[in-house]
């Protein structure tokens, strides 16, 4: 990487303070290099697909039958996923924020039910 002057110490230093969005900003670079035939970038993208397959496999073992992938790498990774994973893929019903809000509502309802069962008024 030019921005690190090819210095591994600078890369490690950066990685120690980088936030998730900083790492995510590197994804388009990895995809670009994979499309140009860079074997390391191809392997990196392949490992990402493998990790998604592993998570999907576990979710399916737990009974999940509809899976959605989203984000900037979804279109790149989808063709690399296993047939088992892709057979269960559906289009996302919303974006990440709508999913977070749904989870928050479910948790709020659960907490309210627990409070009600304990006889608290509020």
N, CA, C and O atoms as a DFTB+ gen file, in Angstrom:
488 C
 N C O
     1  1       0.827      -1.185       0.000
     2  2       0.000       0.000       0.000
     3  2       0.868       1.243       0.000
     4  3       1.770       1.397       0.823
     5  1       0.581       2.104      -0.919
     6  2       1.319       3.362      -1.002
     7  2       1.136       4.209       0.252
     8  3       2.082       4.840       0.725
     9  1      -0.075       4.222       0.783
    10  2      -0.327       5.088       1.932
    11  2       0.430       4.670       3.180
    12  3       0.540       5.441       4.133
    13  1       0.960       3.435       3.178
    14  2       1.778       2.953       4.292
    15  2       3.258       2.907       3.924
    16  3       4.075       2.411       4.700
    17  1       3.606       3.418       2.752
    18  2       4.978       3.447       2.262
    19  2       5.617       2.052       2.318
    20  3       6.815       1.906       2.561
    21  1       4.782       1.039       2.088
    22  2       5.233      -0.365       2.111
    23  2       5.952      -0.741       3.405
    24  3       6.813      -1.620       3.407
    25  1       5.602      -0.083       4.488
    26  2       6.226      -0.317       5.788
    27  2       5.278      -1.138       6.665
    28  3       4.249      -0.618       7.096
    29  1       5.597      -2.403       6.940
    30  2       4.719      -3.247       7.759
    31  2       4.429      -2.652       9.139
    32  3       3.336      -2.838       9.674
    33  1       5.387      -1.948       9.711
    34  2       5.154      -1.331      11.028
    35  2       4.057      -0.287      10.958
    36  3       3.240      -0.177      11.872
    37  1       4.033       0.476       9.879
    38  2       2.974       1.489       9.726
    39  2       1.612       0.827       9.551
    40  3       0.601       1.330      10.042
    41  1       1.593      -0.294       8.854
    42  2       0.331      -1.024       8.680
    43  2      -0.172      -1.523      10.030
    44  3      -1.351      -1.368      10.351
    45  1       0.715      -2.119      10.819
    46  2       0.332      -2.632      12.135
    47  2      -0.121      -1.494      13.040
    48  3      -1.111      -1.624      13.760
    49  1       0.595      -0.392      13.005
    50  2       0.218       0.768      13.818
    51  2      -1.173       1.253      13.417
    52  3      -2.008       1.530      14.278
    53  1      -1.417       1.352      12.134
    54  2      -2.729       1.783      11.649
    55  2      -3.807       0.804      12.098
    56  3      -4.859       1.223      12.580
    57  1      -3.558      -0.495      11.945
    58  2      -4.553      -1.509      12.290
    59  2      -4.904      -1.468      13.773
    60  3      -6.026      -1.800      14.156
    61  1      -3.953      -1.063      14.604
    62  2      -4.201      -0.988      16.036
    63  2      -5.170       0.096      16.444
    64  3      -5.754       0.029      17.525
    65  1      -5.349       1.086      15.609
    66  2      -6.252       2.191      15.942
    67  2      -7.418       2.309      14.954
    68  3      -8.313       3.133      15.144
    69  1      -7.407       1.493      13.912
    70  2      -8.444       1.586      12.882
    71  2      -9.796       1.151      13.429
    72  3      -9.891       0.267      14.281
    73  1     -10.822       1.786      12.926
    74  2     -12.201       1.451      13.267
    75  2     -12.766       0.548      12.185
    76  3     -12.178       0.449      11.108
    77  1     -13.898      -0.118      12.439
    78  2     -14.471      -1.008      11.414
    79  2     -14.635      -0.329      10.055
    80  3     -14.378      -0.946       9.021
    81  1     -15.059       0.930      10.050
    82  2     -15.250       1.617       8.767
    83  2     -13.923       1.864       8.050
    84  3     -13.889       1.965       6.823
    85  1     -12.830       1.960       8.813
    86  2     -11.516       2.122       8.197
    87  2     -11.129       0.845       7.450
    88  3     -10.614       0.894       6.333
    89  1     -11.389      -0.299       8.090
    90  2     -11.118      -1.570       7.417
    91  2     -12.052      -1.750       6.218
    92  3     -11.629      -2.217       5.161
    93  1     -13.320      -1.380       6.388
    94  2     -14.290      -1.519       5.297
    95  2     -13.889      -0.695       4.080
    96  3     -14.177      -1.076       2.946
    97  1     -13.232       0.422       4.313
    98  2     -12.796       1.269       3.200
    99  2     -11.761       0.566       2.323
   100  3     -11.545       0.962       1.178
   101  1     -11.128      -0.466       2.852
   102  2     -10.145      -1.224       2.070
   103  2     -10.794      -2.260       1.156
   104  3     -10.157      -2.743       0.221
   105  1     -12.054      -2.604       1.418
   106  2     -12.727      -3.651       0.639
   107  2     -12.741      -3.372      -0.861
   108  3     -12.423      -4.271      -1.640
   109  1     -13.093      -2.169      -1.296
   110  2     -13.097      -1.926      -2.746
   111  2     -11.708      -2.114      -3.377
   112  3     -11.595      -2.518      -4.535
   113  1     -10.667      -1.819      -2.609
   114  2      -9.307      -2.004      -3.125
   115  2      -9.030      -3.494      -3.317
   116  3      -8.459      -3.901      -4.329
   117  1      -9.438      -4.305      -2.337
   118  2      -9.248      -5.754      -2.447
   119  2     -10.023      -6.311      -3.638
   120  3      -9.504      -7.139      -4.386
   121  1     -11.255      -5.861      -3.815
   122  2     -12.071      -6.328      -4.945
   123  2     -11.422      -5.930      -6.267
   124  3     -11.330      -6.741      -7.189
   125  1     -10.979      -4.694      -6.355
   126  2     -10.328      -4.219      -7.582
   127  2      -9.115      -5.081      -7.922
   128  3      -8.937      -5.482      -9.072
   129  1      -8.292      -5.362      -6.931
   130  2      -7.098      -6.158      -7.178
   131  2      -7.446      -7.606      -7.513
   132  3      -6.765      -8.235      -8.324
   133  1      -8.492      -8.134      -6.901
   134  2      -8.938      -9.496      -7.242
   135  2      -9.389      -9.543      -8.695
   136  3      -9.079     -10.495      -9.411
   137  1     -10.111      -8.534      -9.129
   138  2     -10.576      -8.485     -10.519
   139  2      -9.411      -8.353     -11.496
   140  3      -9.524      -8.740     -12.659
   141  1      -8.300      -7.809     -11.027
   142  2      -7.106      -7.684     -11.871
   143  2      -6.241      -8.945     -11.831
   144  3      -5.209      -9.024     -12.497
   145  1      -6.684      -9.941     -11.033
   146  2      -5.971     -11.213     -10.997
   147  2      -4.953     -11.356      -9.887
   148  3      -4.188     -12.320      -9.890
   149  1      -4.915     -10.442      -8.947
   150  2      -3.980     -10.512      -7.825
   151  2      -4.332     -11.728      -6.962
   152  3      -5.420     -11.791      -6.390
   153  1      -3.419     -12.685      -6.871
   154  2      -3.704     -13.940      -6.182
   155  2      -3.989     -13.745      -4.695
   156  3      -4.825     -14.456      -4.136
   157  1      -3.317     -12.804      -4.047
   158  2      -3.571     -12.558      -2.615
   159  2      -4.958     -11.965      -2.412
   160  3      -5.666     -12.350      -1.481
   161  1      -5.349     -11.041      -3.265
   162  2      -6.681     -10.442      -3.155
   163  2      -7.758     -11.488      -3.439
   164  3      -8.785     -11.522      -2.760
   165  1      -7.531     -12.336      -4.434
   166  2      -8.478     -13.416      -4.744
   167  2      -8.628     -14.334      -3.533
   168  3      -9.743     -14.718      -3.177
   169  1      -7.511     -14.686      -2.903
   170  2      -7.554     -15.559      -1.724
   171  2      -8.287     -14.874      -0.569
   172  3      -9.052     -15.520       0.148
   173  1      -8.061     -13.585      -0.386
   174  2      -8.715     -12.839       0.686
   175  2     -10.231     -12.821       0.492
   176  3     -10.983     -13.063       1.436
   177  1     -10.673     -12.539      -0.720
   178  2     -12.101     -12.511      -1.017
   179  2     -12.688     -13.924      -0.837
   180  3     -13.797     -14.078      -0.325
   181  1     -11.941     -14.941      -1.258
   182  2     -12.386     -16.327      -1.081
   183  2     -12.543     -16.690       0.390
   184  3     -13.494     -17.377       0.764
   185  1     -11.612     -16.231       1.225
   186  2     -11.720     -16.501       2.665
   187  2     -12.950     -15.815       3.255
   188  3     -13.622     -16.374       4.122
   189  1     -13.237     -14.628       2.795
   190  2     -14.430     -13.925       3.281
   191  2     -15.683     -14.736       2.944
   192  3     -16.566     -14.890       3.788
   193  1     -15.764     -15.250       1.726
   194  2     -16.910     -16.080       1.332
   195  2     -16.975     -17.349       2.183
   196  3     -18.057     -17.774       2.588
   197  1     -15.826     -17.945       2.450
   198  2     -15.775     -19.155       3.283
   199  2     -16.317     -18.865       4.682
   200  3     -17.059     -19.674       5.238
   201  1     -15.952     -17.725       5.247
   202  2     -16.446     -17.359       6.581
   203  2     -17.963     -17.153       6.564
   204  3     -18.656     -17.561       7.496
   205  1     -18.468     -16.530       5.522
   206  2     -19.921     -16.358       5.412
   207  2     -20.595     -17.713       5.310
   208  3     -21.624     -17.940       5.945
   209  1     -20.030     -18.621       4.517
   210  2     -20.582     -19.982       4.423
   211  2     -20.612     -20.666       5.785
   212  3     -21.591     -21.335       6.116
   213  1     -19.557     -20.508       6.577
   214  2     -19.499     -21.140       7.899
   215  2     -20.590     -20.579       8.815
   216  3     -21.249     -21.333       9.532
   217  1     -20.778     -19.272       8.791
   218  2     -21.827     -18.651       9.611
   219  2     -23.197     -19.121       9.122
   220  3     -24.061     -19.469       9.927
   221  1     -23.391     -19.131       7.810
   222  2     -24.676     -19.572       7.244
   223  2     -24.958     -21.028       7.609
   224  3     -26.087     -21.375       7.959
   225  1     -23.951     -21.866       7.530
   226  2     -24.123     -23.283       7.863
   227  2     -24.602     -23.438       9.304
   228  3     -25.516     -24.213       9.583
   229  1     -23.976     -22.691      10.216
   230  2     -24.384     -22.775      11.620
   231  2     -25.801     -22.248      11.818
   232  3     -26.587     -22.845      12.553
   233  1     -26.128     -21.143      11.174
   234  2     -27.490     -20.615      11.278
   235  2     -28.509     -21.628      10.764
   236  3     -29.569     -21.805      11.364
   237  1     -28.191     -22.289       9.662
   238  2     -29.107     -23.291       9.114
   239  2     -29.238     -24.489      10.053
   240  3     -30.318     -25.070      10.159
   241  1     -28.152     -24.866      10.735
   242  2     -28.223     -25.936      11.730
   243  2     -29.167     -25.560      12.871
   244  3     -29.798     -26.424      13.479
   245  1     -29.254     -24.273      13.149
   246  2     -30.126     -23.779      14.210
   247  2     -31.560     -23.558      13.726
   248  3     -32.416     -23.123      14.497
   249  1     -31.821     -23.854      12.462
   250  2     -33.175     -23.767      11.934
   251  2     -33.483     -22.576      11.063
   252  3     -34.604     -22.452      10.570
   253  1     -32.531     -21.703      10.858
   254  2     -32.760     -20.535       9.996
   255  2     -32.822     -21.014       8.544
   256  3     -31.954     -21.766       8.099
   257  1     -33.832     -20.586       7.817
   258  2     -33.979     -21.012       6.422
   259  2     -33.902     -19.868       5.419
   260  3     -33.782     -20.104       4.216
   261  1     -33.968     -18.645       5.899
   262  2     -33.866     -17.500       4.996
   263  2     -32.700     -16.653       5.443
   264  3     -32.652     -16.185       6.581
   265  1     -31.759     -16.460       4.535
   266  2     -30.558     -15.682       4.820
   267  2     -30.455     -14.537       3.820
   268  3     -30.833     -14.677       2.657
   269  1     -29.953     -13.434       4.275
   270  2     -29.718     -12.294       3.377
   271  2     -28.314     -11.769       3.630
   272  3     -27.874     -11.666       4.775
   273  1     -27.621     -11.442       2.558
   274  2     -26.343     -10.756       2.704
   275  2     -26.519      -9.368       2.106
   276  3     -27.236      -9.175       1.125
   277  1     -25.849      -8.418       2.724
   278  2     -25.991      -7.043       2.270
   279  2     -24.686      -6.310       2.481
   280  3     -23.773      -6.821       3.129
   281  1     -24.601      -5.153       1.951
   282  2     -23.402      -4.350       2.095
   283  2     -22.632      -4.281       0.793
   284  3     -23.021      -4.864      -0.219
   285  1     -21.548      -3.566       0.847
   286  2     -20.765      -3.288      -0.348
   287  2     -20.139      -4.499      -1.011
   288  3     -19.849      -4.462      -2.207
   289  1     -19.925      -5.567      -0.264
   290  2     -19.303      -6.763      -0.843
   291  2     -20.303      -7.843      -1.228
   292  3     -19.913      -8.874      -1.775
   293  1     -21.569      -7.629      -0.956
   294  2     -22.570      -8.674      -1.201
   295  2     -22.532      -9.179      -2.643
   296  3     -22.503     -10.389      -2.871
   297  1     -22.533      -8.280      -3.604
   298  2     -22.550      -8.706      -5.010
   299  2     -21.270      -9.439      -5.407
   300  3     -21.298     -10.336      -6.249
   301  1     -20.160      -9.056      -4.802
   302  2     -18.887      -9.712      -5.100
   303  2     -18.835     -11.104      -4.478
   304  3     -18.333     -12.043      -5.097
   305  1     -19.346     -11.239      -3.269
   306  2     -19.244     -12.501      -2.539
   307  2     -20.302     -13.522      -2.930
   308  3     -20.048     -14.725      -2.865
   309  1     -21.477     -13.067      -3.333
   310  2     -22.591     -13.979      -3.624
   311  2     -22.187     -15.116      -4.566
   312  3     -22.512     -16.266      -4.270
   313  1     -21.500     -14.862      -5.681
   314  2     -21.155     -15.981      -6.584
   315  2     -20.123     -16.945      -5.994
   316  3     -19.944     -18.046      -6.515
   317  1     -19.447     -16.550      -4.923
   318  2     -18.422     -17.389      -4.320
   319  2     -18.957     -18.254      -3.185
   320  3     -18.241     -19.105      -2.658
   321  1     -20.211     -18.038      -2.811
   322  2     -20.796     -18.784      -1.709
   323  2     -21.185     -20.187      -2.157
   324  3     -21.409     -20.440      -3.341
   325  1     -21.260     -21.091      -1.188
   326  2     -21.619     -22.478      -1.488
   327  2     -23.055     -22.556      -2.009
   328  3     -23.861     -21.650      -1.797
   329  1     -23.349     -23.653      -2.689
   330  2     -24.711     -23.857      -3.191
   331  2     -25.699     -23.951      -2.032
   332  3     -26.836     -23.493      -2.146
   333  1     -25.271     -24.540      -0.923
   334  2     -26.133     -24.646       0.254
   335  2     -26.519     -23.260       0.765
   336  3     -27.679     -23.015       1.098
   337  1     -25.558     -22.371       0.824
   338  2     -25.842     -21.010       1.286
   339  2     -26.724     -20.279       0.288
   340  3     -27.738     -19.695       0.670
   341  1     -26.351     -20.304      -0.979
   342  2     -27.116     -19.537      -1.974
   343  2     -28.536     -20.049      -2.122
   344  3     -29.430     -19.283      -2.480
   345  1     -28.763     -21.332      -1.855
   346  2     -30.118     -21.883      -1.943
   347  2     -31.041     -21.249      -0.900
   348  3     -32.262     -21.265      -1.059
   349  1     -30.468     -20.701       0.148
   350  2     -31.266     -20.101       1.218
   351  2     -31.237     -18.579       1.225
   352  3     -31.801     -17.956       2.125
   353  1     -30.590     -17.974       0.237
   354  2     -30.508     -16.515       0.191
   355  2     -31.816     -15.902      -0.288
   356  3     -32.457     -16.390      -1.218
   357  1     -32.186     -14.823       0.376
   358  2     -33.331     -14.021      -0.038
   359  2     -32.859     -12.571      -0.112
   360  3     -31.813     -12.222       0.435
   361  1     -33.622     -11.749      -0.777
   362  2     -33.299     -10.329      -0.809
   363  2     -33.543      -9.740       0.576
   364  3     -34.511     -10.113       1.238
   365  1     -32.687      -8.830       1.026
   366  2     -32.898      -8.217       2.340
   367  2     -34.241      -7.502       2.402
   368  3     -34.652      -6.845       1.445
   369  1     -34.920      -7.638       3.542
   370  2     -36.217      -6.984       3.733
   371  2     -36.052      -5.503       4.091
   372  3     -37.029      -4.754       4.102
   373  1     -34.841      -5.090       4.376
   374  2     -34.573      -3.705       4.727
   375  2     -33.074      -3.502       4.806
   376  3     -32.295      -4.350       4.370
   377  1     -32.681      -2.380       5.361
   378  2     -31.248      -2.113       5.506
   379  2     -30.812      -2.448       6.928
   380  3     -31.621      -2.900       7.738
   381  1     -29.555      -2.230       7.227
   382  2     -29.011      -2.570       8.539
   383  2     -29.726      -1.804       9.651
   384  3     -29.963      -2.358      10.725
   385  1     -30.067      -0.556       9.413
   386  2     -30.748       0.238      10.435
   387  2     -32.126      -0.330      10.735
   388  3     -32.509      -0.420      11.901
   389  1     -32.874      -0.713       9.715
   390  2     -34.205      -1.272       9.975
   391  2     -34.091      -2.589      10.737
   392  3     -34.943      -2.891      11.572
   393  1     -33.053      -3.373      10.463
   394  2     -32.837      -4.604      11.220
   395  2     -32.507      -4.327      12.673
   396  3     -33.004      -5.012      13.567
   397  1     -31.672      -3.330      12.915
   398  2     -31.319      -2.966      14.283
   399  2     -32.544      -2.467      15.042
   400  3     -32.724      -2.793      16.216
   401  1     -33.380      -1.686      14.382
   402  2     -34.596      -1.189      15.032
   403  2     -35.548      -2.332      15.356
   404  3     -36.173      -2.331      16.416
   405  1     -35.667      -3.301      14.463
   406  2     -36.521      -4.460      14.732
   407  2     -36.011      -5.225      15.947
   408  3     -36.798      -5.585      16.822
   409  1     -34.711      -5.477      16.012
   410  2     -34.144      -6.174      17.169
   411  2     -34.367      -5.385      18.456
   412  3     -34.656      -5.971      19.500
   413  1     -34.236      -4.068      18.390
   414  2     -34.455      -3.229      19.569
   415  2     -35.910      -3.310      20.014
   416  3     -36.185      -3.373      21.212
   417  1     -36.851      -3.310      19.059
   418  2     -38.273      -3.429      19.409
   419  2     -38.568      -4.766      20.080
   420  3     -39.279      -4.819      21.084
   421  1     -38.026      -5.839      19.527
   422  2     -38.236      -7.171      20.103
   423  2     -37.696      -7.208      21.531
   424  3     -38.356      -7.722      22.433
   425  1     -36.498      -6.664      21.735
   426  2     -35.906      -6.647      23.077
   427  2     -36.716      -5.771      24.026
   428  3     -36.911      -6.142      25.183
   429  1     -37.185      -4.634      23.569
   430  2     -38.005      -3.758      24.410
   431  2     -39.299      -4.458      24.804
   432  3     -39.727      -4.364      25.954
   433  1     -39.918      -5.151      23.875
   434  2     -41.141      -5.906      24.180
   435  2     -40.859      -7.005      25.196
   436  3     -41.660      -7.232      26.102
   437  1     -39.727      -7.687      25.053
   438  2     -39.360      -8.754      25.982
   439  2     -39.153      -8.175      27.382
   440  3     -39.633      -8.736      28.367
   441  1     -38.444      -7.063      27.466
   442  2     -38.206      -6.435      28.761
   443  2     -39.512      -5.946      29.392
   444  3     -39.711      -6.088      30.599
   445  1     -40.383      -5.382      28.591
   446  2     -41.668      -4.903      29.107
   447  2     -42.496      -6.068      29.628
   448  3     -43.158      -5.936      30.657
   449  1     -42.472      -7.189      28.950
   450  2     -43.202      -8.377      29.385
   451  2     -42.639      -8.889      30.703
   452  3     -43.403      -9.277      31.587
   453  1     -41.317      -8.898      30.852
   454  2     -40.697      -9.339      32.097
   455  2     -41.079      -8.426      33.254
   456  3     -41.366      -8.900      34.353
   457  1     -41.086      -7.133      33.014
   458  2     -41.458      -6.178      34.046
   459  2     -42.915      -6.406      34.449
   460  3     -43.239      -6.388      35.637
   461  1     -43.782      -6.617      33.482
   462  2     -45.204      -6.843      33.748
   463  2     -45.406      -8.119      34.558
   464  3     -46.218      -8.146      35.483
   465  1     -44.674      -9.173      34.216
   466  2     -44.777     -10.458      34.942
   467  2     -44.337     -10.303      36.388
   468  3     -44.859     -10.979      37.275
   469  1     -43.391      -9.425      36.628
   470  2     -42.873      -9.240      37.987
   471  2     -43.773      -8.313      38.807
   472  3     -43.517      -8.075      39.987
   473  1     -44.808      -7.803      38.185
   474  2     -45.768      -6.977      38.902
   475  2     -45.398      -5.519      39.024
   476  3     -46.028      -4.783      39.783
   477  1     -44.402      -5.093      38.303
   478  2     -44.028      -3.676      38.350
   479  2     -44.964      -2.879      37.469
   480  3     -45.407      -3.335      36.415
   481  1     -45.240      -1.718      37.915
   482  2     -46.080      -0.813      37.132
   483  2     -45.173       0.304      36.634
   484  3     -44.306       0.783      37.366
   485  1     -45.375       0.713      35.394
   486  2     -44.524       1.791      34.943
   487  2     -44.777       2.207      33.604
   488  3     -44.116       3.117      33.105
